[in-house]
Amino acid sequence: MYDMFGFFCDKTHMNNCLGLTKGHYNIYAENGRLKRISFNKAKSKNYKTIIPALVKAFDDIEIKIYTEEDEEK
């Protein structure tokens, strides 16, 4: 199951969207839209960059990190 309501093109775009760049606001903080997120380490190669940014951008967020290999292999 996947729920996606946004994405980041690169690190600069991520920082802009999360309000970590001066002059930008956190588009995901509106109305408490992002409360929890899960990362599958086997499928997300950038989780080590994204997670610290999320921690900086949110005061209250639940982050789940797990590893589940592709069943097709």
Backbone as JSON, one array per atom type, in Angstrom:
{
  "sequence": "MYDMFGFFCDKTHMNNCLGLTKGHYNIYAENGRLKRISFNKAKSKNYKTIIPALVKAFDDIEIKIYTEEDEEK",
  "N": [[0.84, -1.17, 0.0], [0.57, 2.18, -0.87], [0.65, 5.59, -0.12], [0.8, 8.65, -1.51], [1.4, 12.04, -1.48], [3.05, 13.96, -2.34], [6.35, 14.87, -3.52], [9.97, 15.0, -3.8], [12.19, 16.6, -5.93], [14.94, 16.98, -5.77], [17.59, 17.6, -3.34], [17.6, 20.36, -2.78], [15.01, 21.12, -3.58], [13.56, 19.59, -1.74], [14.34, 20.79, 0.72], [13.27, 23.36, 0.3], [10.49, 22.77, 0.09], [10.01, 21.8, 2.66], [10.36, 23.99, 4.17], [12.86, 24.65, 5.1], [14.61, 26.28, 3.9], [15.51, 29.65, 3.75], [12.92, 32.0, 3.4], [11.03, 30.28, 2.41], [8.14, 28.24, 3.09], [6.87, 25.51, 5.06], [5.22, 23.32, 3.22], [4.0, 20.97, 3.84], [3.21, 21.1, 6.44], [0.83, 22.36, 6.7], [-2.37, 22.32, 8.07], [-1.76, 20.05, 9.55], [-0.96, 17.93, 7.86], [1.09, 16.03, 7.53], [1.83, 13.56, 9.59], [2.89, 11.07, 10.09], [5.31, 8.85, 8.68], [6.63, 6.27, 6.62], [9.53, 4.43, 5.8], [10.88, 2.18, 3.56], [13.81, 0.65, 3.7], [14.96, -0.92, 1.73], [13.9, 0.03, -0.61], [14.1, 2.78, -0.69], [16.53, 4.8, -1.46], [17.42, 7.25, -0.57], [16.76, 7.74, 2.07], [18.41, 8.35, 4.25], [19.08, 10.97, 3.89], [16.65, 12.27, 3.76], [15.27, 11.77, 6.22], [16.66, 13.21, 8.4], [16.05, 15.82, 7.56], [13.25, 15.87, 7.75], [12.98, 15.61, 10.52], [14.01, 18.06, 11.35], [12.13, 19.76, 10.23], [9.65, 19.22, 11.39], [7.94, 19.29, 14.5], [6.47, 17.31, 15.67], [6.38, 14.26, 14.62], [5.99, 10.96, 13.39], [8.25, 8.51, 12.54], [8.85, 5.69, 10.69], [11.09, 3.11, 10.07], [11.96, 0.49, 8.05], [12.87, -2.75, 6.69], [12.11, -4.42, 3.85], [12.34, -6.76, 1.52], [12.04, -6.92, -2.08], [9.5, -8.99, -3.37], [9.67, -10.09, -5.85], [12.23, -10.91, -6.46]],
  "CA": [[0.0, 0.0, 0.0], [1.3, 3.43, -0.93], [-0.08, 6.85, -0.13], [1.74, 9.69, -1.85], [0.78, 13.32, -1.77], [4.1, 14.89, -2.74], [7.65, 14.28, -3.81], [11.08, 15.93, -3.89], [13.02, 16.4, -7.13], [16.32, 16.93, -5.3], [17.76, 18.06, -1.96], [17.18, 21.76, -2.72], [13.55, 21.12, -3.64], [13.11, 19.06, -0.46], [14.51, 21.83, 1.74], [12.29, 24.41, 0.02], [9.15, 22.27, 0.43], [9.93, 21.6, 4.1], [10.54, 25.27, 4.84], [14.19, 24.7, 5.69], [15.33, 27.31, 3.17], [15.0, 30.98, 4.09], [11.95, 32.53, 2.46], [10.07, 29.24, 2.04], [7.37, 27.7, 4.21], [6.66, 24.07, 5.02], [3.93, 23.04, 2.57], [3.44, 19.75, 4.41], [2.77, 21.37, 7.81], [-0.51, 22.94, 6.66], [-3.46, 21.49, 8.57], [-1.25, 18.79, 10.11], [-1.05, 16.92, 6.81], [2.09, 14.96, 7.65], [1.99, 13.15, 10.98], [3.71, 9.87, 10.15], [5.85, 8.42, 7.39], [7.37, 5.0, 6.68], [10.55, 4.24, 4.78], [11.41, 0.85, 3.32], [15.22, 0.84, 3.38], [15.3, -1.64, 0.5], [13.36, 0.72, -1.77], [14.34, 4.21, -0.59], [17.98, 4.99, -1.36], [17.72, 8.56, -0.02], [16.14, 7.91, 3.38], [19.38, 8.94, 5.18], [19.05, 12.42, 3.65], [15.28, 12.77, 3.99], [14.86, 11.67, 7.62], [17.1, 14.36, 9.2], [15.31, 17.02, 7.13], [11.92, 15.77, 8.34], [13.11, 15.86, 11.95], [14.18, 19.51, 11.49], [10.95, 20.47, 9.73], [8.46, 18.91, 12.18], [8.1, 19.09, 15.94], [5.74, 16.1, 16.06], [6.23, 13.35, 13.47], [6.36, 9.56, 13.64], [9.01, 8.0, 11.4], [9.07, 4.24, 10.78], [12.09, 2.64, 9.13], [11.94, -0.97, 8.02], [13.46, -3.36, 5.49], [11.3, -5.47, 3.26], [12.88, -7.0, 0.18], [11.08, -7.18, -3.16], [9.09, -10.39, -3.49], [9.93, -10.56, -7.22], [13.6, -11.4, -6.59]],
  "C": [[0.89, 1.23, 0.0], [0.32, 4.59, -0.9], [0.95, 7.93, -0.42], [0.98, 10.97, -2.12], [1.82, 14.37, -2.11], [5.39, 14.14, -3.02], [8.7, 15.38, -3.83], [11.91, 15.6, -5.12], [14.49, 16.22, -6.76], [16.39, 17.51, -3.9], [17.31, 19.52, -1.8], [15.67, 21.87, -2.71], [12.96, 20.62, -2.32], [13.19, 20.14, 0.62], [13.53, 22.99, 1.54], [10.89, 23.98, 0.47], [8.95, 22.12, 1.94], [10.15, 22.89, 4.88], [11.88, 25.42, 5.51], [15.09, 25.72, 4.99], [14.68, 28.65, 3.49], [14.07, 31.48, 2.99], [10.92, 31.52, 1.98], [9.33, 28.76, 3.29], [7.14, 26.22, 3.99], [5.27, 23.76, 4.46], [3.25, 21.81, 3.15], [2.92, 19.96, 5.84], [1.35, 21.95, 7.85], [-1.54, 21.92, 7.12], [-2.99, 20.14, 9.1], [-1.24, 17.64, 9.12], [-0.07, 15.77, 6.97], [2.34, 14.68, 9.12], [2.88, 11.92, 11.12], [4.15, 9.48, 8.73], [6.65, 7.15, 7.61], [8.35, 4.93, 5.52], [10.96, 2.78, 4.73], [12.85, 1.04, 2.87], [15.63, 0.16, 2.08], [14.85, -0.89, -0.75], [13.63, 2.22, -1.78], [15.84, 4.46, -0.39], [18.35, 6.31, -0.69], [17.18, 8.79, 1.39], [17.1, 8.56, 4.39], [19.49, 10.46, 5.01], [17.71, 13.0, 4.04], [14.93, 12.8, 5.47], [15.37, 12.84, 8.47], [16.38, 15.66, 8.83], [13.9, 17.02, 7.72], [11.95, 16.08, 9.84], [13.26, 17.37, 12.21], [12.89, 20.25, 11.18], [9.71, 20.29, 10.6], [8.79, 18.72, 13.66], [7.48, 17.78, 16.39], [5.5, 15.24, 14.83], [6.7, 11.96, 13.89], [7.04, 9.04, 12.39], [9.28, 6.52, 11.64], [10.06, 3.86, 9.68], [12.1, 1.11, 9.2], [12.61, -1.46, 6.75], [12.59, -4.51, 5.06], [11.76, -5.62, 1.81], [11.75, -7.21, -0.82], [10.76, -8.66, -3.24], [9.39, -10.97, -4.86], [11.31, -11.16, -7.39], [13.7, -12.87, -6.36]]
}
